[in-house]
């Protein structure tokens, strides 16, 4: 859930700043703020925040940082072979498979 700035101000208006990251998370937990927002709070730098505005800026920066994500991994393998069946017929086989991913955008 992405909270709007006005929702965030409402959620954090009763906080007595300055507060540390741990104090903010504790307060949010006691206020039954959604787990998504608490997860976002856990991504902010571990420091003291002077105001709700400085907290929201840190959350926005952390959210943007997390959104960049990492790229995926690409791998393929395959093979061919010639063998003999019980009747002497040649057989060929192999496997080809790829795995790919793309980072968050």
N, C-alpha and C positions, 0 to 999 in steps of 0.2 A: 504494500500500500504506500503510495507516495502522498505525503501530507502537504497541503498547500501552506505557504508562509503564514497565512492567517490562522490555520489550524494549529500550526506549531506554536505561534505566539500564545494562543489560547491554552495549549497544553502546558507551556512552560511559564505562564504568567505568575503562578504562585510560588515559583522558585525564588529563593533568596540568594542572588549572585553576590560575590563570586562563588562558584562551585567547581569541584573537580569532576572529572569524567565519571569516577565511581559514584560520587554523590548524585550526579545527574541520572545515571542508570538506576540507582536505588530509588530515587524519587519517581521516575517514570514507571518503575515496576509497581510501586505502591499506588500509583494513580491508575493502574490497569490500562496503560497505554499499550497499543497493539504490539504484538511480538515483532512485526516487521520494522516498526520504528525503533524498538529496543535494539534489534539487530543493527540498524543504521547507526545508532548511538555507539554501539560497540566498535564501530569502524573509525570513530573520530580519534584524533591524537590524544594521548594521555597527558592532559595538562589542566590548568585551572581556566575556567571560562568566566569572563567579566559580566556578560549579559546574555539574554536570550538571542540577541542579534549575532553576537560572536559565536554562539553555539550553532545557530542555523547556518552561518557561513561555513563553519567547520563540517557540518553534516553535508552540505552541498558539495564541498570540495572532496570529501570522502566518497560520496556517491558517484561523482564524476570519475574519480580515480578507479573505483571498483568497476565502473561501466566499461572501462577500456579493455579489461580482461586480457587474456593471452590467446595466442593463436592455437589452432589445432595441430595435430600431428598427422602426417601423411605417411603411409607405409603400404607397400605392396609386395607380394611374393607370388611366385608362380614356378611352374616347371613343366617339362615335357619328358616323356619316357617312352621307350619302346620295349615291349616285353612279349613273352610268348604265353598264349593261353594253353590249356590242355590239348587243344587241337592244332597248335602250331600257328594260330593266327596272330599277327602282330596287334598289339594294342597300344594306344597312346593315352596319356593322361597328364593332367596338370591342374593346377589350381591358381586362380588369380583372384585376389581380393584386395580392396583398398579401404583404408580408414581415413577419414578426413574430418576436419572440424574448423570452425571459424570462431574466432574470439568474440566476446561481447561487443556490441556496438553502442 
